[in-house]
Amino acid sequence: MYRIIAATMLLASAAPHPVASQVRSRTITATVIDSTKHKPLSDAVVYLGRITTGQRTANDGAFRIAADTGAVLVMVRHWNYVPAIVALAPTSDTLTSLGTITLRQVKTDDDRAAVQAVDVAIFPELMHFYERKATYRSGLFLTPDDLQRVGGNLFSLIRQKPGFRFVCMVTRRGDWDCGQEAGRGRTSIMNANPTSREQEPCLLSVWDNSLGHQQTLDEYQMSDVLAVEAYPNPSVTPPDFSGSPCAAVMLWIKPRTRE
């Protein structure tokens, strides 16, 4: 029988994470359900340690993944639920059934703290992200579960948030991409010459937590990003983003892994 372990124990008990060069020779299966409704939970993402398998639970809550026969951590997460972690010992078996895994819906501050604890245990670099989230209340902070919930294009996602509507970015070709800013629809009909600061095109300054100041946002894929921290104007921008003429965004990137 496999035990879902607490997030605070993960790093001590975790074995080396699997990499693509290892031979994966066993299959791991399970069914994920809601702990209250006791119904299958579809679209939950399945990880091996820090690495997503690219698999999600089906409509019946089931998943089936390939893994190495060594010690591994299986993480199952769904937005608005506390992630579950299962530690597996080395085995010679070719099939490992985890039975039923239950996920608890996030409803209380304790639940939110539990999600954060798992995030930091699996991705220690996010400890600084959550510290900044507690410090800079005027910023926009998108957690791993926020990004899983919304999906889509990163630039479009940021521009949908209050204060970021007329943000532009420099593309890899050196052009300015302002989304739909050029055609403002009803705004441009009502006021052909807007003068408010919010309606002026604003160049987004991009930062990467591991690489520092970057030139463009369109070099990044949503699948590479763990979390997002953004500020709509210099008046609320933290000192470490000094020099940003307009909006600033910090991308917290998943650890680079060996091919």
Phi, psi and omega in degrees: 000137186256140186254133174280115189266156181290151183298328182290346181259357190297311187294328180288327185262349186287138173273170176306141184285145180292146176236166188297335184285344180283151178276122179265117189232018172223160178248134179247130179233156176191167173235130184256132181228160173286131186291337181266311183277342181058035178244153180303144180245111181271163174068019172283141183269139183249129179244153163251104186061236182274354191251126177290141178276349186081003181257144174233155179292147180279184180299332179270008178082001186273151169219159181213116184231158174263144180208164174289160180277359177281183179292132180219159170251129174255123177246133176239126181220147178218137182303142181072018174228151174285124182299152176250140179238131178237125177266127180246132178280163175301150182208159172258357180291149178266350179225127177237117178258125178267001180068232182254131175248127180257138176247135181264129181292143180281116181228335186237171175298325177296322177296316180296322177295325179293320177298314180298320180297319177295315180304314183288325179294318181280320181237084184304334179297340180283353176301316179293324176301311181291329174296317179292323178300322179283337184268312187259084187290342182274357180274167173262123181236121178247116182279172176306320180289327175300316181291324177296323183290316188271322182059200174083195182279133185296316180296316179297322179298314181295319183290345177282345185277150180304133179090350183247011189299322185253031177282139176242159174227158175273129179278171180296340177274354180094002178275161173269128175249113181249022179061233180264014185302326184295327178250093189273009176058232185301325181298316182289332177288319181286327183214095185292340181232071182298141182241349182291149182303323183296332184267359176273139177305140189226122185277123182283131176264125188253133177233151179237128185298338180257336185247349180087210185292130181240166184271326189213151179274336187280004171280348187256144173257148178304326182292343180273346192260128176275317184204163182229137174233126185216153180224133189281340182200163185299336183294339179243007183281132178298159183302329183288351173256020182301142183098348176288117185288345187211236179282154178225144178225136173249125177260123176267111194263144174298147181300138177289133181245158178287146177280000000 
